[in-house]
Amino acid sequence: MGLDDCARETRGLAAVVADPDASYDARLTAACGRVEAAVESWSSWSARCRNAP
């Protein structure tokens, strides 16, 4: 995943957060998980690039 993927997932999270009915439902938990996975994936890719010879 790249930075664009992180941004897309973050926009998706923002859309769920804006829905008053989603404050305590599975959609919010799922959206948070997708953002977390995207950021972790990007972070590990970025670290590998910085450490490459």
SEKENU-183384 format. One record per atom (N, C-alpha, C, O): residue number from 1; chain; x, y, z. Coordinates in Angstrom, 2 decimals, padded with zeros to 5 digits. Each point is the difference from the previous one (the first is absolute). Layout:
// residues N
+-----+-------+---------+---------+---------+
!   n ! chain !      c1 !      c2 !      c3 !
+-----+-------+---------+---------+---------+
! NUM !     A !       X !       Y !       Z !
...
+-----+-------+---------+---------+---------+
//
This chain:
// residues 53
+-----+-------+---------+---------+---------+
!   n ! chain !      c1 !      c2 !      c3 !
+-----+-------+---------+---------+---------+
!   1 !     A !  000.84 ! -001.18 !  000.00 !
!   1 !     A ! -000.84 !  001.18 !  000.00 !
!   1 !     A !  000.88 !  001.24 !  000.00 !
!   1 !     A !  001.08 !  000.02 !  000.59 !
!   2 !     A ! -001.54 !  000.96 ! -001.24 !
!   2 !     A !  000.73 !  001.25 ! -000.06 !
!   2 !     A ! -000.71 !  001.11 !  000.76 !
!   2 !     A ! -001.02 ! -000.22 !  000.64 !
!   3 !     A !  001.58 !  001.38 ! -000.73 !
!   3 !     A ! -000.56 !  001.15 !  000.69 !
!   3 !     A ! -001.40 !  000.33 ! -000.52 !
!   3 !     A ! -000.86 !  000.45 !  000.76 !
!   4 !     A !  000.63 ! -000.66 ! -002.06 !
!   4 !     A ! -001.34 !  000.23 ! -000.56 !
!   4 !     A ! -001.03 ! -000.93 !  000.65 !
!   4 !     A ! -001.13 !  000.41 !  000.25 !
!   5 !     A !  001.53 ! -001.65 !  000.01 !
!   5 !     A ! -000.90 ! -000.94 !  000.66 !
!   5 !     A ! -000.32 !  000.46 !  001.42 !
!   5 !     A ! -001.14 ! -000.09 !  000.46 !
!   6 !     A !  002.15 !  000.60 !  000.23 !
!   6 !     A ! -000.22 !  000.53 !  001.35 !
!   6 !     A ! -001.01 !  001.15 ! -000.04 !
!   6 !     A ! -000.91 !  000.07 !  000.82 !
!   7 !     A !  001.09 !  000.82 ! -001.77 !
!   7 !     A ! -000.90 !  001.15 ! -000.13 !
!   7 !     A ! -001.42 ! -000.46 ! -000.32 !
!   7 !     A ! -000.96 !  000.52 !  000.57 !
!   8 !     A !  000.82 ! -001.49 ! -001.46 !
!   8 !     A ! -001.33 ! -000.51 ! -000.37 !
!   8 !     A ! -000.69 ! -000.62 !  001.21 !
!   8 !     A ! -001.18 !  000.25 !  000.24 !
!   9 !     A !  001.90 ! -001.06 !  000.52 !
!   9 !     A ! -000.59 ! -000.64 !  001.18 !
!   9 !     A ! -000.34 !  001.04 !  001.07 !
!   9 !     A ! -001.00 ! -000.15 !  000.70 !
!  10 !     A !  001.81 !  001.19 ! -000.58 !
!  10 !     A ! -000.29 !  001.05 !  000.97 !
!  10 !     A ! -001.25 !  000.77 ! -000.40 !
!  10 !     A ! -000.82 !  000.34 !  000.86 !
!  11 !     A !  000.65 ! -000.07 ! -002.15 !
!  11 !     A ! -001.24 !  000.65 ! -000.47 !
!  11 !     A ! -001.20 ! -000.89 !  000.27 !
!  11 !     A ! -001.07 !  000.48 !  000.38 !
!  12 !     A !  001.24 ! -001.79 ! -000.57 !
!  12 !     A ! -001.10 ! -000.93 !  000.31 !
!  12 !     A ! -000.35 !  000.03 !  001.48 !
!  12 !     A ! -001.18 ! -000.03 !  000.36 !
!  13 !     A !  002.20 !  000.09 !  000.49 !
!  13 !     A ! -000.24 !  000.09 !  001.44 !
!  13 !     A ! -000.76 !  001.29 !  000.32 !
!  13 !     A ! -000.93 ! -000.01 !  000.80 !
!  14 !     A !  001.34 !  001.10 ! -001.41 !
!  14 !     A ! -000.68 !  001.28 !  000.25 !
!  14 !     A ! -001.47 ! -000.06 ! -000.40 !
!  14 !     A ! -000.85 !  000.57 !  000.68 !
!  15 !     A !  000.56 ! -001.26 ! -001.77 !
!  15 !     A ! -001.40 ! -000.14 ! -000.43 !
!  15 !     A ! -000.81 ! -000.80 !  001.02 !
!  15 !     A ! -001.15 !  000.33 !  000.28 !
!  16 !     A !  001.75 ! -001.38 !  000.26 !
!  16 !     A ! -000.71 ! -000.80 !  001.01 !
!  16 !     A ! -000.20 !  000.82 !  001.27 !
!  16 !     A ! -001.08 ! -000.03 !  000.61 !
!  17 !     A !  002.11 !  000.75 ! -000.20 !
!  17 !     A ! -000.09 !  000.80 !  001.22 !
!  17 !     A ! -001.08 !  001.08 ! -000.14 !
!  17 !     A ! -000.66 !  000.34 !  000.98 !
!  18 !     A !  000.48 !  000.18 ! -002.17 !
!  18 !     A ! -001.00 !  001.04 ! -000.23 !
!  18 !     A ! -001.43 ! -000.53 !  000.09 !
!  18 !     A ! -000.95 !  000.78 !  000.14 !
!  19 !     A !  000.78 ! -002.09 ! -000.20 !
!  19 !     A ! -001.32 ! -000.62 !  000.08 !
!  19 !     A ! -000.36 ! -000.20 !  001.48 !
!  19 !     A !  000.63 ! -000.81 !  000.68 !
!  20 !     A ! -001.62 !  001.54 ! -000.18 !
!  20 !     A ! -000.33 ! -000.10 !  001.43 !
!  20 !     A ! -000.43 ! -001.41 !  000.41 !
!  20 !     A !  000.16 ! -000.37 !  001.17 !
!  21 !     A ! -000.68 ! -000.41 ! -002.09 !
!  21 !     A ! -000.43 ! -001.36 !  000.34 !
!  21 !     A !  001.16 ! -000.98 !  000.09 !
!  21 !     A ! -000.18 ! -001.12 !  000.47 !
!  22 !     A !  001.35 !  001.52 ! -000.90 !
!  22 !     A !  001.15 ! -000.91 ! -000.03 !
!  22 !     A !  000.91 !  000.14 !  001.21 !
!  22 !     A !  001.04 ! -000.66 !  000.08 !
!  23 !     A ! -001.41 !  001.50 !  000.87 !
!  23 !     A !  000.91 !  000.29 !  001.09 !
!  23 !     A !  000.39 ! -001.23 !  000.82 !
!  23 !     A !  001.11 ! -000.06 !  000.52 !
!  24 !     A ! -001.99 ! -000.89 ! -000.39 !
!  24 !     A !  000.31 ! -001.19 !  000.78 !
!  24 !     A ! -000.25 ! -001.27 ! -000.78 !
!  24 !     A ! -000.32 ! -001.03 !  000.60 !
!  25 !     A !  000.44 !  001.08 ! -001.90 !
!  25 !     A ! -000.29 ! -001.22 ! -000.73 !
!  25 !     A !  001.22 ! -000.59 ! -000.68 !
!  25 !     A !  001.08 !  000.60 !  000.02 !
!  26 !     A ! -001.25 ! -001.74 ! -000.60 !
!  26 !     A !  001.11 ! -000.76 ! -000.59 !
!  26 !     A !  000.67 !  000.76 ! -001.14 !
!  26 !     A !  001.18 ! -000.22 ! -000.28 !
!  27 !     A ! -001.90 !  001.12 ! -000.38 !
!  27 !     A !  000.61 !  000.76 ! -001.10 !
!  27 !     A !  001.14 !  000.86 !  000.50 !
!  27 !     A !  001.03 !  000.14 ! -000.68 !
!  28 !     A ! -001.19 !  000.46 !  001.85 !
!  28 !     A !  001.06 !  000.85 !  000.55 !
!  28 !     A !  001.21 ! -000.84 !  000.37 !
!  28 !     A !  001.14 !  000.38 ! -000.29 !
!  29 !     A ! -001.37 ! -001.52 !  000.92 !
!  29 !     A !  001.11 ! -000.89 !  000.36 !
!  29 !     A !  000.72 ! -000.48 ! -001.24 !
!  29 !     A !  001.24 ! -000.04 ! -000.02 !
!  30 !     A ! -001.98 ! -000.34 ! -001.01 !
!  30 !     A !  000.60 ! -000.48 ! -001.24 !
!  30 !     A !  000.80 !  001.11 ! -000.70 !
!  30 !     A !  001.10 ! -000.24 ! -000.49 !
!  31 !     A ! -001.65 !  001.44 !  000.46 !
!  31 !     A !  000.70 !  001.12 ! -000.64 !
!  31 !     A !  001.29 !  000.32 !  000.74 !
!  31 !     A !  001.03 !  000.27 ! -000.64 !
!  32 !     A ! -001.06 ! -000.29 !  001.96 !
!  32 !     A !  001.23 !  000.25 !  000.78 !
!  32 !     A !  001.04 ! -001.07 ! -000.30 !
!  32 !     A !  001.19 !  000.30 ! -000.15 !
!  33 !     A ! -001.63 ! -001.54 !  000.05 !
!  33 !     A !  000.92 ! -001.09 ! -000.31 !
!  33 !     A !  000.64 !  000.16 ! -001.37 !
!  33 !     A !  001.19 ! -000.28 ! -000.17 !
!  34 !     A ! -001.97 !  000.73 ! -000.82 !
!  34 !     A !  000.55 !  000.20 ! -001.34 !
!  34 !     A !  001.03 !  001.12 ! -000.02 !
!  34 !     A !  001.03 ! -000.11 ! -000.67 !
!  35 !     A ! -001.30 !  001.18 !  001.38 !
!  35 !     A !  000.97 !  001.11 !  000.07 !
!  35 !     A !  001.27 ! -000.48 !  000.71 !
!  35 !     A !  001.11 !  000.27 ! -000.47 !
!  36 !     A ! -001.27 ! -000.97 !  001.57 !
!  36 !     A !  001.16 ! -000.50 !  000.73 !
!  36 !     A !  000.85 ! -000.92 ! -000.87 !
!  36 !     A !  001.23 !  000.12 ! -000.02 !
!  37 !     A ! -001.87 ! -001.03 ! -000.71 !
!  37 !     A !  000.73 ! -000.91 ! -000.88 !
!  37 !     A !  000.72 !  000.75 ! -001.12 !
!  37 !     A !  001.14 ! -000.33 ! -000.34 !
!  38 !     A ! -001.80 !  001.33 ! -000.22 !
!  38 !     A !  000.61 !  000.76 ! -001.09 !
!  38 !     A !  001.22 !  000.77 !  000.50 !
!  38 !     A !  001.04 !  000.03 ! -000.66 !
!  39 !     A ! -001.16 !  000.59 !  001.83 !
!  39 !     A !  001.13 !  000.77 !  000.54 !
!  39 !     A !  001.15 ! -000.93 !  000.37 !
!  39 !     A !  001.16 !  000.31 ! -000.27 !
!  40 !     A ! -001.47 ! -001.45 !  000.90 !
!  40 !     A !  001.06 ! -000.94 !  000.35 !
!  40 !     A !  000.71 ! -000.54 ! -001.24 !
!  40 !     A !  001.22 ! -000.14 ! -000.01 !
!  41 !     A ! -001.99 ! -000.16 ! -001.01 !
!  41 !     A !  000.59 ! -000.50 ! -001.24 !
!  41 !     A !  000.90 !  001.05 ! -000.63 !
!  41 !     A !  001.11 ! -000.30 ! -000.42 !
!  42 !     A ! -001.58 !  001.53 !  000.36 !
!  42 !     A !  000.80 !  001.08 ! -000.57 !
!  42 !     A !  001.24 !  000.26 !  000.84 !
!  42 !     A !  001.08 !  000.21 ! -000.55 !
!  43 !     A ! -001.23 ! -000.24 !  001.87 !
!  43 !     A !  001.14 !  000.25 !  000.88 !
!  43 !     A !  001.09 ! -001.05 ! -000.17 !
!  43 !     A !  001.18 !  000.34 ! -000.05 !
!  44 !     A ! -001.57 ! -001.61 ! -000.06 !
!  44 !     A !  001.01 ! -001.04 ! -000.15 !
!  44 !     A !  000.66 !  000.10 ! -001.37 !
!  44 !     A !  001.20 ! -000.23 ! -000.12 !
!  45 !     A ! -001.96 !  000.56 ! -000.92 !
!  45 !     A !  000.57 !  000.19 ! -001.33 !
!  45 !     A !  000.98 !  001.17 !  000.02 !
!  45 !     A !  001.10 ! -000.09 ! -000.56 !
!  46 !     A ! -001.49 !  001.18 !  001.19 !
!  46 !     A !  000.84 !  001.18 !  000.08 !
!  46 !     A !  001.30 ! -000.30 !  000.75 !
!  46 !     A !  001.07 !  000.45 ! -000.41 !
!  47 !     A ! -001.15 ! -001.20 !  001.48 !
!  47 !     A !  001.19 ! -000.37 !  000.78 !
!  47 !     A !  000.93 ! -000.88 ! -000.82 !
!  47 !     A !  001.22 !  000.17 !  000.05 !
!  48 !     A ! -001.78 ! -001.10 ! -000.81 !
!  48 !     A !  000.83 ! -000.87 ! -000.85 !
!  48 !     A !  000.73 !  000.83 ! -001.04 !
!  48 !     A !  001.16 ! -000.26 ! -000.31 !
!  49 !     A ! -001.84 !  001.25 ! -000.24 !
!  49 !     A !  000.64 !  000.85 ! -001.02 !
!  49 !     A !  001.13 !  000.83 !  000.61 !
!  49 !     A !  001.04 !  000.18 ! -000.62 !
!  50 !     A ! -001.24 !  000.31 !  001.81 !
!  50 !     A !  001.04 !  000.80 !  000.65 !
!  50 !     A !  001.22 ! -000.85 !  000.35 !
!  50 !     A !  001.12 !  000.49 ! -000.01 !
!  51 !     A ! -001.35 ! -001.76 !  000.32 !
!  51 !     A !  001.09 ! -000.89 !  000.42 !
!  51 !     A !  000.64 ! -000.77 ! -001.15 !
!  51 !     A !  000.95 ! -000.75 !  000.21 !
!  52 !     A ! -001.46 !  000.94 ! -001.41 !
!  52 !     A !  000.56 ! -000.71 ! -001.15 !
!  52 !     A !  001.37 !  000.58 ! -000.34 !
!  52 !     A !  000.24 !  001.20 !  000.14 !
!  53 !     A !  000.65 ! -002.08 ! -000.60 !
!  53 !     A !  001.36 !  000.49 ! -000.35 !
!  53 !     A !  000.00 !  000.92 ! -001.20 !
!  53 !     A !  001.06 !  000.48 ! -000.41 !
+-----+-------+---------+---------+---------+
//
